[in-house]
Amino acid sequence: MTGSALVAQIILNGLMAASIYILVALGLALVLSIMGIVQMAHGEIYMLGAYGAYYFCVVLGLHYLLALAITTLLVGLAGILIEKIFFRPFRHVEDFLPSVIMAVGLMIMLQTTAIVSFGSSIKVVTTPFRGVITVAGAILSWERLIVIVISVIFVVALFLLLRLTTIGQAMIAVSQNLQGAALQGISADHVSSFAMFFGSGLAAVAGGLMGAIFNLSPSMGGFALMKGIAVIILGGLGSLPGVVVGGLILGFIDGIVPPLMSIQMASLVGFIFIILILIFRPQGIMGRPSQ
């Protein structure tokens, strides 16, 4: 592989990884900014998306894209129930420990449900998108191209929703000033439900997309949660554009380092980079300094 082809390959691999990191982190950041809760079970929502795509696509035989759409909707609706049952009592509570304990219990419950329903053996989502394409000498499978394209569509759709719709403006208002939003007649309960719907849906999309590339396991959510939190910290708490920037940076690190060193070194380099950024800019790349 020539030098230019290697560079193109690294860029494409980085874009693929970044696409998934951004989807997971955007959903996590949305819930955090609106509900004031670190949804530690967000990785298991991602895992549900992967297994949902597997069930509808492989078990029921639906087309992969239809399976992904159904899974996204159902997991989003499940997110509304999770918000009402598990997290609403702890919304914007100063003591974060009860919500963390509740999230850990939810993590165990969802992992156990996946094991009981699908077993602990490795699963694979098969898609009709076979073959590869060549871009600037780099080889990219159609499945990975689909990951990038669908991720971009969902990211753009989320930002358009926040900018152009009433519920999007309500979510922005609640995230900026809860009391002020309430005085304007905005229901924090409704906004929180929508936030969990969209946040869980984004995680489900990410899981369903990754299920078409890598193996599925009930414990796969841990890696997604770790990357999601890392992206939010790097990009800056409370900044959705920062999430995109942070996801791109970590994605490209994970695209550049493994061919030169190893996958394990990619994670180490990523966290070293985060630490260096936080030393000089504690609020993250696009976060606002605390008053």
Buried (B, 14 or more C-beta within 10 A) or exposed (E): EEEEBEBBBBBBBBBBBBBBBBBBBBBBBBBBBBBBBBBBBBBBBBBBBBBBBBBBBBEEEBEBBEBBBBBBBBBBBBBBEBBBEBBBEBBEEEEEEEBBEBBEEBBEEBBEBBBEEBEEEEBEBEBEBEEEEEBEBBBBBBBBBBBBEBBEEBBEEBBEBBEEEEBBBBBBBBBEEBEEBEEEEBEBEEBBBBBBBBBBBBBBBBBBBBBBBBEBBBEBBBBBBBBBBBBBBBBBBBBBEBBBBBBBBBBBBBBBBBEEEEEEEBBEBBBEBBEEBBEEBEBBBBBEEEE
